[in-house]
Amino acid sequence: MNLELYKHAVITTDLPELGLKRGDLVTVVEELRNADGEPGYAVEVFNALGETLDVHMLPATALEPASEDEILCVRRVVSAA
């Protein structure tokens, strides 16, 4: 699956080591490949006010495009363990 740069994507699995949860909304900022050639993306994580919290590199399998039939919600930021 190819995600568009600078578009929203949704995390598909909990990533507690990064403080991210399934359903979190991120913005795709770069397409990447790991040493094995596996596709991935650099994503920017924002808070509810639109301020950047972090940038992470994730495998493509951890993301899906956001769709128009989804609603945004908020949750408190939990620091990665």
Contacts in CASP RR format, 6 or more apart in sequence:
PFRMAT RR
TARGET T0000
AUTHOR 0000-0000-0000
METHOD contacts of the structure
MODEL  1
MNLELYKHAVITTDLPELGLKRGDLVTVVEELRNADGEPGYAVEVFNALG
ETLDVHMLPATALEPASEDEILCVRRVVSAA
1 60 0 8 1.000
1 64 0 8 1.000
1 65 0 8 1.000
2 31 0 8 1.000
3 9 0 8 1.000
3 28 0 8 1.000
3 31 0 8 1.000
3 41 0 8 1.000
3 60 0 8 1.000
3 63 0 8 1.000
3 65 0 8 1.000
4 28 0 8 1.000
4 65 0 8 1.000
5 28 0 8 1.000
5 29 0 8 1.000
5 30 0 8 1.000
5 31 0 8 1.000
6 27 0 8 1.000
6 28 0 8 1.000
6 29 0 8 1.000
7 27 0 8 1.000
7 28 0 8 1.000
7 65 0 8 1.000
7 66 0 8 1.000
8 25 0 8 1.000
8 26 0 8 1.000
8 27 0 8 1.000
8 28 0 8 1.000
8 65 0 8 1.000
8 66 0 8 1.000
9 25 0 8 1.000
9 26 0 8 1.000
9 27 0 8 1.000
9 28 0 8 1.000
9 41 0 8 1.000
9 43 0 8 1.000
9 63 0 8 1.000
9 64 0 8 1.000
9 65 0 8 1.000
9 66 0 8 1.000
10 23 0 8 1.000
10 24 0 8 1.000
10 25 0 8 1.000
10 26 0 8 1.000
10 63 0 8 1.000
10 64 0 8 1.000
10 65 0 8 1.000
10 66 0 8 1.000
10 70 0 8 1.000
11 20 0 8 1.000
11 21 0 8 1.000
11 22 0 8 1.000
11 23 0 8 1.000
11 24 0 8 1.000
11 25 0 8 1.000
11 26 0 8 1.000
11 58 0 8 1.000
11 62 0 8 1.000
11 63 0 8 1.000
12 22 0 8 1.000
12 23 0 8 1.000
12 61 0 8 1.000
12 62 0 8 1.000
12 63 0 8 1.000
12 64 0 8 1.000
13 22 0 8 1.000
13 62 0 8 1.000
14 20 0 8 1.000
14 21 0 8 1.000
14 22 0 8 1.000
15 21 0 8 1.000
15 58 0 8 1.000
15 62 0 8 1.000
16 80 0 8 1.000
16 81 0 8 1.000
17 80 0 8 1.000
17 81 0 8 1.000
18 54 0 8 1.000
18 56 0 8 1.000
18 80 0 8 1.000
19 77 0 8 1.000
19 78 0 8 1.000
19 79 0 8 1.000
19 80 0 8 1.000
20 26 0 8 1.000
20 45 0 8 1.000
20 56 0 8 1.000
21 75 0 8 1.000
24 45 0 8 1.000
25 46 0 8 1.000
25 66 0 8 1.000
25 72 0 8 1.000
26 43 0 8 1.000
26 44 0 8 1.000
26 45 0 8 1.000
26 46 0 8 1.000
26 56 0 8 1.000
26 63 0 8 1.000
27 43 0 8 1.000
27 44 0 8 1.000
27 46 0 8 1.000
28 41 0 8 1.000
28 42 0 8 1.000
28 43 0 8 1.000
28 63 0 8 1.000
29 41 0 8 1.000
29 42 0 8 1.000
29 43 0 8 1.000
29 44 0 8 1.000
29 55 0 8 1.000
30 41 0 8 1.000
30 42 0 8 1.000
31 39 0 8 1.000
31 40 0 8 1.000
31 41 0 8 1.000
32 39 0 8 1.000
32 40 0 8 1.000
32 41 0 8 1.000
32 42 0 8 1.000
32 57 0 8 1.000
33 39 0 8 1.000
33 40 0 8 1.000
34 40 0 8 1.000
34 59 0 8 1.000
38 59 0 8 1.000
38 60 0 8 1.000
39 59 0 8 1.000
39 60 0 8 1.000
40 57 0 8 1.000
40 58 0 8 1.000
40 59 0 8 1.000
40 60 0 8 1.000
40 63 0 8 1.000
41 57 0 8 1.000
41 58 0 8 1.000
41 60 0 8 1.000
41 63 0 8 1.000
42 55 0 8 1.000
42 56 0 8 1.000
42 57 0 8 1.000
43 55 0 8 1.000
43 56 0 8 1.000
43 57 0 8 1.000
43 58 0 8 1.000
43 63 0 8 1.000
44 52 0 8 1.000
44 54 0 8 1.000
44 55 0 8 1.000
45 52 0 8 1.000
45 53 0 8 1.000
45 54 0 8 1.000
45 55 0 8 1.000
45 56 0 8 1.000
46 52 0 8 1.000
46 53 0 8 1.000
47 53 0 8 1.000
47 77 0 8 1.000
48 74 0 8 1.000
53 77 0 8 1.000
END
